[in-house]
Amino acid sequence: MKTKVSEKGQITVPKALRDRLGLRAGDELDMFENDGILTALKVMPDDPVDSVYGTVRLGRSTDEIIRELRGDVDLP
């Protein structure tokens, strides 16, 4: 697919590519050049869960919490 560079240096990603790649208005692309080939990679936002994963302190071990939830269970 072809596109043109505007006077302001902007390019338009063809709709078929935007749809196929899931690109939406406001998405960021990381662009770089390698041996004359321009490559754009969609910047994936940080998962908000990742930023807090493992930060909850319950004051008890996981085993204690599981025992409280399930009760004492005899395992085979």
PDB file with SEQRES, HELIX, SHEET and CRYST1 records, atoms N, CA, C and O in Angstrom:
SEQRES   1 A   76  MET LYS THR LYS VAL SER GLU LYS GLY GLN ILE THR VAL          
SEQRES   2 A   76  PRO LYS ALA LEU ARG ASP ARG LEU GLY LEU ARG ALA GLY          
SEQRES   3 A   76  ASP GLU LEU ASP MET PHE GLU ASN ASP GLY ILE LEU THR          
SEQRES   4 A   76  ALA LEU LYS VAL MET PRO ASP ASP PRO VAL ASP SER VAL          
SEQRES   5 A   76  TYR GLY THR VAL ARG LEU GLY ARG SER THR ASP GLU ILE          
SEQRES   6 A   76  ILE ARG GLU LEU ARG GLY ASP VAL ASP LEU PRO                  
HELIX    1 AA1 LYS A   15  LEU A   21  1                                   7    
HELIX    2 AA2 PRO A   48  VAL A   52  1                                   5    
HELIX    3 AA3 THR A   62  ARG A   70  1                                   9    
SHEET    1 AA1 2 LEU A  29  ASN A  34  0                                        
SHEET    2 AA1 2 ILE A  37  LYS A  42 -1                                        
CRYST1    1.000    1.000    1.000  90.00  90.00  90.00 P 1           1          
ATOM      1  N   MET A   1       0.842  -1.181   0.000  1.00  0.00           N  
ATOM      2  CA  MET A   1       0.000   0.000   0.000  1.00  0.00           C  
ATOM      3  C   MET A   1       0.878   1.230   0.000  1.00  0.00           C  
ATOM      4  O   MET A   1       1.936   1.259   0.629  1.00  0.00           O  
ATOM      5  N   LYS A   2       0.436   2.221  -0.696  1.00  0.00           N  
ATOM      6  CA  LYS A   2       1.221   3.449  -0.787  1.00  0.00           C  
ATOM      7  C   LYS A   2       0.534   4.580  -0.038  1.00  0.00           C  
ATOM      8  O   LYS A   2      -0.687   4.602   0.120  1.00  0.00           O  
ATOM      9  N   THR A   3       1.346   5.506   0.413  1.00  0.00           N  
ATOM     10  CA  THR A   3       0.850   6.730   1.033  1.00  0.00           C  
ATOM     11  C   THR A   3       1.842   7.831   0.705  1.00  0.00           C  
ATOM     12  O   THR A   3       2.981   7.554   0.329  1.00  0.00           O  
ATOM     13  N   LYS A   4       1.423   9.052   0.843  1.00  0.00           N  
ATOM     14  CA  LYS A   4       2.306  10.191   0.564  1.00  0.00           C  
ATOM     15  C   LYS A   4       2.624  10.931   1.846  1.00  0.00           C  
ATOM     16  O   LYS A   4       1.843  10.934   2.798  1.00  0.00           O  
ATOM     17  N   VAL A   5       3.796  11.561   1.848  1.00  0.00           N  
ATOM     18  CA  VAL A   5       4.200  12.403   2.966  1.00  0.00           C  
ATOM     19  C   VAL A   5       3.687  13.805   2.688  1.00  0.00           C  
ATOM     20  O   VAL A   5       3.921  14.353   1.610  1.00  0.00           O  
ATOM     21  N   SER A   6       2.982  14.392   3.661  1.00  0.00           N  
ATOM     22  CA  SER A   6       2.443  15.741   3.484  1.00  0.00           C  
ATOM     23  C   SER A   6       3.551  16.781   3.627  1.00  0.00           C  
ATOM     24  O   SER A   6       4.683  16.448   3.979  1.00  0.00           O  
ATOM     25  N   GLU A   7       3.221  18.032   3.355  1.00  0.00           N  
ATOM     26  CA  GLU A   7       4.199  19.116   3.509  1.00  0.00           C  
ATOM     27  C   GLU A   7       4.674  19.241   4.951  1.00  0.00           C  
ATOM     28  O   GLU A   7       5.781  19.717   5.202  1.00  0.00           O  
ATOM     29  N   LYS A   8       3.843  18.815   5.896  1.00  0.00           N  
ATOM     30  CA  LYS A   8       4.207  18.883   7.305  1.00  0.00           C  
ATOM     31  C   LYS A   8       4.956  17.626   7.765  1.00  0.00           C  
ATOM     32  O   LYS A   8       5.282  17.498   8.946  1.00  0.00           O  
ATOM     33  N   GLY A   9       5.230  16.700   6.841  1.00  0.00           N  
ATOM     34  CA  GLY A   9       5.944  15.477   7.182  1.00  0.00           C  
ATOM     35  C   GLY A   9       5.037  14.391   7.739  1.00  0.00           C  
ATOM     36  O   GLY A   9       5.514  13.403   8.297  1.00  0.00           O  
ATOM     37  N   GLN A  10       3.735  14.573   7.589  1.00  0.00           N  
ATOM     38  CA  GLN A  10       2.791  13.586   8.106  1.00  0.00           C  
ATOM     39  C   GLN A  10       2.472  12.540   7.053  1.00  0.00           C  
ATOM     40  O   GLN A  10       2.516  12.804   5.851  1.00  0.00           O  
ATOM     41  N   ILE A  11       2.148  11.337   7.537  1.00  0.00           N  
ATOM     42  CA  ILE A  11       1.702  10.286   6.633  1.00  0.00           C  
ATOM     43  C   ILE A  11       0.353   9.777   7.120  1.00  0.00           C  
ATOM     44  O   ILE A  11       0.012   9.903   8.296  1.00  0.00           O  
ATOM     45  N   THR A  12      -0.403   9.205   6.201  1.00  0.00           N  
ATOM     46  CA  THR A  12      -1.670   8.581   6.548  1.00  0.00           C  
ATOM     47  C   THR A  12      -1.505   7.084   6.406  1.00  0.00           C  
ATOM     48  O   THR A  12      -1.096   6.586   5.358  1.00  0.00           O  
ATOM     49  N   VAL A  13      -1.830   6.368   7.478  1.00  0.00           N  
ATOM     50  CA  VAL A  13      -1.802   4.908   7.415  1.00  0.00           C  
ATOM     51  C   VAL A  13      -3.112   4.489   6.754  1.00  0.00           C  
ATOM     52  O   VAL A  13      -4.187   4.835   7.245  1.00  0.00           O  
ATOM     53  N   PRO A  14      -3.039   3.747   5.644  1.00  0.00           N  
ATOM     54  CA  PRO A  14      -4.259   3.347   4.951  1.00  0.00           C  
ATOM     55  C   PRO A  14      -5.235   2.614   5.878  1.00  0.00           C  
ATOM     56  O   PRO A  14      -4.824   1.858   6.758  1.00  0.00           O  
ATOM     57  N   LYS A  15      -6.527   2.851   5.666  1.00  0.00           N  
ATOM     58  CA  LYS A  15      -7.561   2.298   6.530  1.00  0.00           C  
ATOM     59  C   LYS A  15      -7.476   0.782   6.651  1.00  0.00           C  
ATOM     60  O   LYS A  15      -7.661   0.239   7.740  1.00  0.00           O  
ATOM     61  N   ALA A  16      -7.202   0.100   5.560  1.00  0.00           N  
ATOM     62  CA  ALA A  16      -7.113  -1.365   5.621  1.00  0.00           C  
ATOM     63  C   ALA A  16      -6.038  -1.800   6.611  1.00  0.00           C  
ATOM     64  O   ALA A  16      -6.233  -2.765   7.350  1.00  0.00           O  
ATOM     65  N   LEU A  17      -4.905  -1.098   6.632  1.00  0.00           N  
ATOM     66  CA  LEU A  17      -3.836  -1.430   7.586  1.00  0.00           C  
ATOM     67  C   LEU A  17      -4.239  -1.058   9.008  1.00  0.00           C  
ATOM     68  O   LEU A  17      -3.988  -1.817   9.944  1.00  0.00           O  
ATOM     69  N   ARG A  18      -4.865   0.112   9.172  1.00  0.00           N  
ATOM     70  CA  ARG A  18      -5.316   0.511  10.516  1.00  0.00           C  
ATOM     71  C   ARG A  18      -6.262  -0.526  11.087  1.00  0.00           C  
ATOM     72  O   ARG A  18      -6.146  -0.910  12.251  1.00  0.00           O  
ATOM     73  N   ASP A  19      -7.198  -0.977  10.268  1.00  0.00           N  
ATOM     74  CA  ASP A  19      -8.166  -1.975  10.725  1.00  0.00           C  
ATOM     75  C   ASP A  19      -7.477  -3.293  11.059  1.00  0.00           C  
ATOM     76  O   ASP A  19      -7.741  -3.883  12.107  1.00  0.00           O  
ATOM     77  N   ARG A  20      -6.606  -3.751  10.188  1.00  0.00           N  
ATOM     78  CA  ARG A  20      -5.924  -5.035  10.384  1.00  0.00           C  
ATOM     79  C   ARG A  20      -5.033  -5.015  11.624  1.00  0.00           C  
ATOM     80  O   ARG A  20      -4.914  -6.021  12.323  1.00  0.00           O  
ATOM     81  N   LEU A  21      -4.408  -3.871  11.896  1.00  0.00           N  
ATOM     82  CA  LEU A  21      -3.482  -3.762  13.028  1.00  0.00           C  
ATOM     83  C   LEU A  21      -4.137  -3.230  14.298  1.00  0.00           C  
ATOM     84  O   LEU A  21      -3.501  -3.161  15.350  1.00  0.00           O  
ATOM     85  N   GLY A  22      -5.404  -2.856  14.197  1.00  0.00           N  
ATOM     86  CA  GLY A  22      -6.105  -2.344  15.375  1.00  0.00           C  
ATOM     87  C   GLY A  22      -5.639  -0.968  15.798  1.00  0.00           C  
ATOM     88  O   GLY A  22      -5.684  -0.639  16.984  1.00  0.00           O  
ATOM     89  N   LEU A  23      -5.190  -0.154  14.849  1.00  0.00           N  
ATOM     90  CA  LEU A  23      -4.725   1.191  15.168  1.00  0.00           C  
ATOM     91  C   LEU A  23      -5.925   2.132  15.295  1.00  0.00           C  
ATOM     92  O   LEU A  23      -6.828   2.128  14.459  1.00  0.00           O  
ATOM     93  N   ARG A  24      -5.914   2.925  16.345  1.00  0.00           N  
ATOM     94  CA  ARG A  24      -6.990   3.885  16.606  1.00  0.00           C  
ATOM     95  C   ARG A  24      -6.386   5.283  16.750  1.00  0.00           C  
ATOM     96  O   ARG A  24      -5.183   5.438  16.955  1.00  0.00           O  
ATOM     97  N   ALA A  25      -7.237   6.280  16.638  1.00  0.00           N  
ATOM     98  CA  ALA A  25      -6.787   7.662  16.824  1.00  0.00           C  
ATOM     99  C   ALA A  25      -6.145   7.789  18.199  1.00  0.00           C  
ATOM    100  O   ALA A  25      -6.709   7.328  19.192  1.00  0.00           O  
ATOM    101  N   GLY A  26      -4.991   8.402  18.264  1.00  0.00           N  
ATOM    102  CA  GLY A  26      -4.289   8.597  19.525  1.00  0.00           C  
ATOM    103  C   GLY A  26      -3.272   7.517  19.840  1.00  0.00           C  
ATOM    104  O   GLY A  26      -2.447   7.700  20.735  1.00  0.00           O  
ATOM    105  N   ASP A  27      -3.305   6.388  19.126  1.00  0.00           N  
ATOM    106  CA  ASP A  27      -2.294   5.350  19.344  1.00  0.00           C  
ATOM    107  C   ASP A  27      -0.923   5.893  18.986  1.00  0.00           C  
ATOM    108  O   ASP A  27      -0.789   6.720  18.084  1.00  0.00           O  
ATOM    109  N   GLU A  28       0.091   5.428  19.692  1.00  0.00           N  
ATOM    110  CA  GLU A  28       1.461   5.862  19.416  1.00  0.00           C  
ATOM    111  C   GLU A  28       2.187   4.806  18.605  1.00  0.00           C  
ATOM    112  O   GLU A  28       1.996   3.606  18.799  1.00  0.00           O  
ATOM    113  N   LEU A  29       3.026   5.281  17.689  1.00  0.00           N  
ATOM    114  CA  LEU A  29       3.870   4.408  16.886  1.00  0.00           C  
ATOM    115  C   LEU A  29       5.319   4.774  17.154  1.00  0.00           C  
ATOM    116  O   LEU A  29       5.677   5.951  17.200  1.00  0.00           O  
ATOM    117  N   ASP A  30       6.138   3.767  17.328  1.00  0.00           N  
ATOM    118  CA  ASP A  30       7.579   3.957  17.479  1.00  0.00           C  
ATOM    119  C   ASP A  30       8.179   3.710  16.101  1.00  0.00           C  
ATOM    120  O   ASP A  30       8.037   2.619  15.550  1.00  0.00           O  
ATOM    121  N   MET A  31       8.847   4.714  15.540  1.00  0.00           N  
ATOM    122  CA  MET A  31       9.366   4.610  14.177  1.00  0.00           C  
ATOM    123  C   MET A  31      10.878   4.602  14.191  1.00  0.00           C  
ATOM    124  O   MET A  31      11.522   5.346  14.930  1.00  0.00           O  
ATOM    125  N   PHE A  32      11.429   3.732  13.346  1.00  0.00           N  
ATOM    126  CA  PHE A  32      12.882   3.708  13.205  1.00  0.00           C  
ATOM    127  C   PHE A  32      13.241   3.298  11.789  1.00  0.00           C  
ATOM    128  O   PHE A  32      12.423   2.753  11.049  1.00  0.00           O  
ATOM    129  N   GLU A  33      14.486   3.575  11.433  1.00  0.00           N  
ATOM    130  CA  GLU A  33      14.991   3.304  10.079  1.00  0.00           C  
ATOM    131  C   GLU A  33      16.138   2.326  10.181  1.00  0.00           C  
ATOM    132  O   GLU A  33      16.989   2.428  11.065  1.00  0.00           O  
ATOM    133  N   ASN A  34      16.147   1.363   9.250  1.00  0.00           N  
ATOM    134  CA  ASN A  34      17.228   0.394   9.194  1.00  0.00           C  
ATOM    135  C   ASN A  34      17.525   0.109   7.724  1.00  0.00           C  
ATOM    136  O   ASN A  34      16.709  -0.492   7.026  1.00  0.00           O  
ATOM    137  N   ASP A  35      18.685   0.536   7.262  1.00  0.00           N  
ATOM    138  CA  ASP A  35      19.095   0.332   5.870  1.00  0.00           C  
ATOM    139  C   ASP A  35      18.063   0.845   4.872  1.00  0.00           C  
ATOM    140  O   ASP A  35      17.765   0.185   3.876  1.00  0.00           O  
ATOM    141  N   GLY A  36      17.522   2.030   5.151  1.00  0.00           N  
ATOM    142  CA  GLY A  36      16.573   2.651   4.227  1.00  0.00           C  
ATOM    143  C   GLY A  36      15.142   2.144   4.336  1.00  0.00           C  
ATOM    144  O   GLY A  36      14.281   2.538   3.550  1.00  0.00           O  
ATOM    145  N   ILE A  37      14.883   1.272   5.305  1.00  0.00           N  
ATOM    146  CA  ILE A  37      13.524   0.752   5.502  1.00  0.00           C  
ATOM    147  C   ILE A  37      12.932   1.404   6.741  1.00  0.00           C  
ATOM    148  O   ILE A  37      13.485   1.307   7.837  1.00  0.00           O  
ATOM    149  N   LEU A  38      11.799   2.068   6.550  1.00  0.00           N  
ATOM    150  CA  LEU A  38      11.102   2.725   7.649  1.00  0.00           C  
ATOM    151  C   LEU A  38      10.158   1.713   8.281  1.00  0.00           C  
ATOM    152  O   LEU A  38       9.338   1.105   7.594  1.00  0.00           O  
ATOM    153  N   THR A  39      10.278   1.536   9.594  1.00  0.00           N  
ATOM    154  CA  THR A  39       9.447   0.585  10.316  1.00  0.00           C  
ATOM    155  C   THR A  39       8.712   1.316  11.420  1.00  0.00           C  
ATOM    156  O   THR A  39       9.292   2.148  12.119  1.00  0.00           O  
ATOM    157  N   ALA A  40       7.437   1.006  11.577  1.00  0.00           N  
ATOM    158  CA  ALA A  40       6.638   1.583  12.651  1.00  0.00           C  
ATOM    159  C   ALA A  40       6.082   0.448  13.495  1.00  0.00           C  
ATOM    160  O   ALA A  40       5.502  -0.502  12.969  1.00  0.00           O  
ATOM    161  N   LEU A  41       6.262   0.553  14.809  1.00  0.00           N  
ATOM    162  CA  LEU A  41       5.740  -0.435  15.740  1.00  0.00           C  
ATOM    163  C   LEU A  41       4.730   0.236  16.656  1.00  0.00           C  
ATOM    164  O   LEU A  41       4.976   1.324  17.176  1.00  0.00           O  
ATOM    165  N   LYS A  42       3.601  -0.415  16.849  1.00  0.00           N  
ATOM    166  CA  LYS A  42       2.594   0.124  17.758  1.00  0.00           C  
ATOM    167  C   LYS A  42       3.130   0.041  19.178  1.00  0.00           C  
ATOM    168  O   LYS A  42       3.568  -1.021  19.620  1.00  0.00           O  
ATOM    169  N   VAL A  43       3.095   1.165  19.896  1.00  0.00           N  
ATOM    170  CA  VAL A  43       3.536   1.201  21.283  1.00  0.00           C  
ATOM    171  C   VAL A  43       2.384   0.683  22.132  1.00  0.00           C  
ATOM    172  O   VAL A  43       1.292   1.252  22.152  1.00  0.00           O  
ATOM    173  N   MET A  44       2.657  -0.407  22.829  1.00  0.00           N  
ATOM    174  CA  MET A  44       1.623  -0.998  23.674  1.00  0.00           C  
ATOM    175  C   MET A  44       1.641  -0.304  25.030  1.00  0.00           C  
ATOM    176  O   MET A  44       2.687  -0.227  25.675  1.00  0.00           O  
ATOM    177  N   PRO A  45       0.492   0.201  25.464  1.00  0.00           N  
ATOM    178  CA  PRO A  45       0.456   0.880  26.761  1.00  0.00           C  
ATOM    179  C   PRO A  45       0.731  -0.111  27.885  1.00  0.00           C  
ATOM    180  O   PRO A  45       0.436  -1.301  27.771  1.00  0.00           O  
ATOM    181  N   ASP A  46       1.300   0.399  28.967  1.00  0.00           N  
ATOM    182  CA  ASP A  46       1.546  -0.443  30.133  1.00  0.00           C  
ATOM    183  C   ASP A  46       0.213  -0.897  30.705  1.00  0.00           C  
ATOM    184  O   ASP A  46      -0.730  -0.113  30.808  1.00  0.00           O  
ATOM    185  N   ASP A  47       0.143  -2.151  31.071  1.00  0.00           N  
ATOM    186  CA  ASP A  47      -1.056  -2.693  31.688  1.00  0.00           C  
ATOM    187  C   ASP A  47      -1.155  -2.129  33.096  1.00  0.00           C  
ATOM    188  O   ASP A  47      -0.220  -2.299  33.878  1.00  0.00           O  
ATOM    189  N   PRO A  48      -2.255  -1.462  33.453  1.00  0.00           N  
ATOM    190  CA  PRO A  48      -2.363  -0.873  34.792  1.00  0.00           C  
ATOM    191  C   PRO A  48      -2.255  -1.910  35.908  1.00  0.00           C  
ATOM    192  O   PRO A  48      -1.833  -1.582  37.016  1.00  0.00           O  
ATOM    193  N   VAL A  49      -2.630  -3.148  35.628  1.00  0.00           N  
ATOM    194  CA  VAL A  49      -2.518  -4.198  36.640  1.00  0.00           C  
ATOM    195  C   VAL A  49      -1.047  -4.488  36.927  1.00  0.00           C  
ATOM    196  O   VAL A  49      -0.675  -4.736  38.074  1.00  0.00           O  
ATOM    197  N   ASP A  50      -0.202  -4.457  35.877  1.00  0.00           N  
ATOM    198  CA  ASP A  50       1.221  -4.729  36.071  1.00  0.00           C  
ATOM    199  C   ASP A  50       1.862  -3.752  37.050  1.00  0.00           C  
ATOM    200  O   ASP A  50       2.777  -4.123  37.785  1.00  0.00           O  
ATOM    201  N   SER A  51       1.388  -2.509  37.068  1.00  0.00           N  
ATOM    202  CA  SER A  51       2.011  -1.500  37.926  1.00  0.00           C  
ATOM    203  C   SER A  51       1.732  -1.743  39.411  1.00  0.00           C  
ATOM    204  O   SER A  51       2.465  -1.244  40.265  1.00  0.00           O  
ATOM    205  N   VAL A  52       0.684  -2.502  39.726  1.00  0.00           N  
ATOM    206  CA  VAL A  52       0.369  -2.759  41.130  1.00  0.00           C  
ATOM    207  C   VAL A  52       0.505  -4.230  41.507  1.00  0.00           C  
ATOM    208  O   VAL A  52       0.279  -4.596  42.660  1.00  0.00           O  
ATOM    209  N   TYR A  53       0.867  -5.069  40.556  1.00  0.00           N  
ATOM    210  CA  TYR A  53       0.971  -6.505  40.815  1.00  0.00           C  
ATOM    211  C   TYR A  53       1.969  -6.763  41.940  1.00  0.00           C  
ATOM    212  O   TYR A  53       3.107  -6.294  41.901  1.00  0.00           O  
ATOM    213  N   GLY A  54       1.532  -7.503  42.922  1.00  0.00           N  
ATOM    214  CA  GLY A  54       2.410  -7.888  44.020  1.00  0.00           C  
ATOM    215  C   GLY A  54       2.569  -6.842  45.101  1.00  0.00           C  
ATOM    216  O   GLY A  54       3.429  -7.002  45.967  1.00  0.00           O  
ATOM    217  N   THR A  55       1.781  -5.779  45.093  1.00  0.00           N  
ATOM    218  CA  THR A  55       1.956  -4.719  46.081  1.00  0.00           C  
ATOM    219  C   THR A  55       1.040  -4.843  47.288  1.00  0.00           C  
ATOM    220  O   THR A  55       1.238  -4.147  48.284  1.00  0.00           O  
ATOM    221  N   VAL A  56       0.038  -5.719  47.217  1.00  0.00           N  
ATOM    222  CA  VAL A  56      -0.899  -5.867  48.327  1.00  0.00           C  
ATOM    223  C   VAL A  56      -0.239  -6.667  49.449  1.00  0.00           C  
ATOM    224  O   VAL A  56       0.296  -7.751  49.219  1.00  0.00           O  
ATOM    225  N   ARG A  57      -0.284  -6.132  50.639  1.00  0.00           N  
ATOM    226  CA  ARG A  57       0.277  -6.814  51.811  1.00  0.00           C  
ATOM    227  C   ARG A  57      -0.885  -7.154  52.737  1.00  0.00           C  
ATOM    228  O   ARG A  57      -1.545  -6.265  53.274  1.00  0.00           O  
ATOM    229  N   LEU A  58      -1.125  -8.437  52.917  1.00  0.00           N  
ATOM    230  CA  LEU A  58      -2.248  -8.875  53.746  1.00  0.00           C  
ATOM    231  C   LEU A  58      -1.810  -9.292  55.144  1.00  0.00           C  
ATOM    232  O   LEU A  58      -2.657  -9.546  56.000  1.00  0.00           O  
ATOM    233  N   GLY A  59      -0.530  -9.366  55.388  1.00  0.00           N  
ATOM    234  CA  GLY A  59      -0.043  -9.726  56.711  1.00  0.00           C  
ATOM    235  C   GLY A  59      -0.132 -11.209  57.016  1.00  0.00           C  
ATOM    236  O   GLY A  59       0.143 -11.641  58.135  1.00  0.00           O  
ATOM    237  N   ARG A  60      -0.519 -11.991  56.006  1.00  0.00           N  
ATOM    238  CA  ARG A  60      -0.606 -13.439  56.174  1.00  0.00           C  
ATOM    239  C   ARG A  60      -0.008 -14.097  54.946  1.00  0.00           C  
ATOM    240  O   ARG A  60       0.097 -13.487  53.882  1.00  0.00           O  
ATOM    241  N   SER A  61       0.380 -15.340  55.112  1.00  0.00           N  
ATOM    242  CA  SER A  61       0.922 -16.064  53.961  1.00  0.00           C  
ATOM    243  C   SER A  61      -0.211 -16.503  53.050  1.00  0.00           C  
ATOM    244  O   SER A  61      -1.370 -16.533  53.463  1.00  0.00           O  
ATOM    245  N   THR A  62       0.117 -16.839  51.824  1.00  0.00           N  
ATOM    246  CA  THR A  62      -0.873 -17.341  50.871  1.00  0.00           C  
ATOM    247  C   THR A  62      -1.520 -18.610  51.401  1.00  0.00           C  
ATOM    248  O   THR A  62      -2.729 -18.798  51.270  1.00  0.00           O  
ATOM    249  N   ASP A  63      -0.712 -19.485  52.001  1.00  0.00           N  
ATOM    250  CA  ASP A  63      -1.255 -20.726  52.555  1.00  0.00           C  
ATOM    251  C   ASP A  63      -2.304 -20.441  53.629  1.00  0.00           C  
ATOM    252  O   ASP A  63      -3.335 -21.112  53.677  1.00  0.00           O  
ATOM    253  N   GLU A  64      -2.055 -19.472  54.474  1.00  0.00           N  
ATOM    254  CA  GLU A  64      -3.022 -19.125  55.522  1.00  0.00           C  
ATOM    255  C   GLU A  64      -4.330 -18.607  54.922  1.00  0.00           C  
ATOM    256  O   GLU A  64      -5.413 -18.948  55.397  1.00  0.00           O  
ATOM    257  N   ILE A  65      -4.227 -17.798  53.898  1.00  0.00           N  
ATOM    258  CA  ILE A  65      -5.422 -17.252  53.254  1.00  0.00           C  
ATOM    259  C   ILE A  65      -6.222 -18.365  52.585  1.00  0.00           C  
ATOM    260  O   ILE A  65      -7.446 -18.408  52.709  1.00  0.00           O  
ATOM    261  N   ILE A  66      -5.542 -19.263  51.877  1.00  0.00           N  
ATOM    262  CA  ILE A  66      -6.216 -20.378  51.210  1.00  0.00           C  
ATOM    263  C   ILE A  66      -6.906 -21.273  52.246  1.00  0.00           C  
ATOM    264  O   ILE A  66      -8.041 -21.702  52.040  1.00  0.00           O  
ATOM    265  N   ARG A  67      -6.212 -21.553  53.366  1.00  0.00           N  
ATOM    266  CA  ARG A  67      -6.819 -22.369  54.428  1.00  0.00           C  
ATOM    267  C   ARG A  67      -8.082 -21.705  54.973  1.00  0.00           C  
ATOM    268  O   ARG A  67      -9.077 -22.378  55.240  1.00  0.00           O  
ATOM    269  N   GLU A  68      -8.036 -20.382  55.137  1.00  0.00           N  
ATOM    270  CA  GLU A  68      -9.200 -19.655  55.621  1.00  0.00           C  
ATOM    271  C   GLU A  68     -10.359 -19.744  54.627  1.00  0.00           C  
ATOM    272  O   GLU A  68     -11.513 -19.896  55.026  1.00  0.00           O  
ATOM    273  N   LEU A  69     -10.053 -19.650  53.357  1.00  0.00           N  
ATOM    274  CA  LEU A  69     -11.101 -19.696  52.337  1.00  0.00           C  
ATOM    275  C   LEU A  69     -11.669 -21.105  52.132  1.00  0.00           C  
ATOM    276  O   LEU A  69     -12.877 -21.272  51.967  1.00  0.00           O  
ATOM    277  N   ARG A  70     -10.801 -22.108  52.142  1.00  0.00           N  
ATOM    278  CA  ARG A  70     -11.227 -23.467  51.827  1.00  0.00           C  
ATOM    279  C   ARG A  70     -11.418 -24.353  53.044  1.00  0.00           C  
ATOM    280  O   ARG A  70     -12.061 -25.400  52.965  1.00  0.00           O  
ATOM    281  N   GLY A  71     -10.861 -23.935  54.158  1.00  0.00           N  
ATOM    282  CA  GLY A  71     -10.872 -24.812  55.330  1.00  0.00           C  
ATOM    283  C   GLY A  71      -9.737 -25.820  55.200  1.00  0.00           C  
ATOM    284  O   GLY A  71      -9.034 -25.872  54.191  1.00  0.00           O  
ATOM    285  N   ASP A  72      -9.583 -26.604  56.234  1.00  0.00           N  
ATOM    286  CA  ASP A  72      -8.547 -27.641  56.175  1.00  0.00           C  
ATOM    287  C   ASP A  72      -9.006 -28.744  55.246  1.00  0.00           C  
ATOM    288  O   ASP A  72     -10.060 -29.346  55.454  1.00  0.00           O  
ATOM    289  N   VAL A  73      -8.217 -29.008  54.223  1.00  0.00           N  
ATOM    290  CA  VAL A  73      -8.557 -30.027  53.235  1.00  0.00           C  
ATOM    291  C   VAL A  73      -7.478 -31.074  53.252  1.00  0.00           C  
ATOM    292  O   VAL A  73      -6.290 -30.756  53.189  1.00  0.00           O  
ATOM    293  N   ASP A  74      -7.891 -32.349  53.338  1.00  0.00           N  
ATOM    294  CA  ASP A  74      -6.936 -33.454  53.257  1.00  0.00           C  
ATOM    295  C   ASP A  74      -6.614 -33.712  51.806  1.00  0.00           C  
ATOM    296  O   ASP A  74      -7.508 -34.031  51.023  1.00  0.00           O  
ATOM    297  N   LEU A  75      -5.380 -33.584  51.438  1.00  0.00           N  
ATOM    298  CA  LEU A  75      -4.966 -33.839  50.058  1.00  0.00           C  
ATOM    299  C   LEU A  75      -4.493 -35.271  49.942  1.00  0.00           C  
ATOM    300  O   LEU A  75      -3.885 -35.798  50.874  1.00  0.00           O  
ATOM    301  N   PRO A  76      -4.765 -35.922  48.796  1.00  0.00           N  
ATOM    302  CA  PRO A  76      -4.331 -37.313  48.608  1.00  0.00           C  
ATOM    303  C   PRO A  76      -2.828 -37.440  48.593  1.00  0.00           C  
ATOM    304  O   PRO A  76      -2.303 -38.544  48.444  1.00  0.00           O  
TER     305      PRO A  76                                                      
END                                                                             
